[in-house]
Amino acid sequence: RYLMTFNSGTTFLAVSAGNDQAGRLGTFAITQANVLVKVNPDGTTTKLSGSEWIQQVSAGQDSQGNVDAFAVSTAGGLFKFDSLNGYFQADASGNALQVNATLADWGIVLSPNLAVYSYNGKGQGQGARYLMEGAGSAAELTADTDGSGLNVFYVNGAGALFQIAPNGTLVSLPGLTGL
């Protein structure tokens, strides 16, 4: 355990942690002032974001096997920090509502029109996004990678649960029938 410090008296709004390829933990947090910071092993923090206000962060793993993070600003911009490119804007304002970082640089994004996109997470002008499900499809999402590949799960506006399987197939998940 350790105490995260940014400036004296700083409090935090959100945190996300992930593991690198060797199993070492990497942690990112959002301060009360909507600043994205990387938490160092000694508990100190390093500021990553610029003047944009960050509202959500998700840690994943970049193509080099290091912990990376995607973040969404209050203006709906998508940002990323990784070991190759540092901190950069991955998509313009108005394009992201929520992000879930996964393996190999990828981030899965819920857009303001409730479409689901995958982002390749590459910097230096090589970034691209790919439509997975159209407008109005999802209200909330999560994603993770298993032995078969990337799995994306989302809940639609009616409360139904869906999975986008690694082969791109959309599967309706029936939900719990008894508790």
NORQUI-V36132 format. One record per residue. N is the residue number from 0. NEAR is the number of other ideal C-beta (glycine too) atoms within 10 Angstrom. Layout:
n = {N;N}
near = {NEAR;NEAR}
//
This chain:
n = {0;1;2;3;4;5;6;7;8;9;10;11;12;13;14;15;16;17;18;19;20;21;22;23;24;25;26;27;28;29;30;31;32;33;34;35;36;37;38;39;40;41;42;43;44;45;46;47;48;49;50;51;52;53;54;55;56;57;58;59;60;61;62;63;64;65;66;67;68;69;70;71;72;73;74;75;76;77;78;79;80;81;82;83;84;85;86;87;88;89;90;91;92;93;94;95;96;97;98;99;100;101;102;103;104;105;106;107;108;109;110;111;112;113;114;115;116;117;118;119;120;121;122;123;124;125;126;127;128;129;130;131;132;133;134;135;136;137;138;139;140;141;142;143;144;145;146;147;148;149;150;151;152;153;154;155;156;157;158;159;160;161;162;163;164;165;166;167;168;169;170;171;172;173;174;175;176;177;178}
near = {3;11;6;17;15;19;10;5;7;15;9;15;15;16;14;21;14;21;14;16;12;7;6;11;12;22;21;27;22;21;20;11;12;15;22;27;24;18;21;14;10;8;12;14;22;13;13;19;19;12;6;18;14;26;19;19;26;23;22;28;23;26;16;13;14;16;24;30;28;31;30;24;21;12;13;16;19;25;23;27;24;23;15;14;18;10;18;15;16;24;23;11;13;12;20;28;21;21;27;23;27;25;18;15;23;23;27;28;25;22;21;12;12;19;18;23;20;19;24;15;27;19;18;8;6;9;18;12;18;10;12;21;19;11;12;11;21;25;16;14;23;14;25;13;15;8;5;9;12;19;17;23;18;25;16;16;11;6;8;13;14;18;15;23;13;14;7;10;8;13;11;10;11;7;9;7;5;3;3}
//
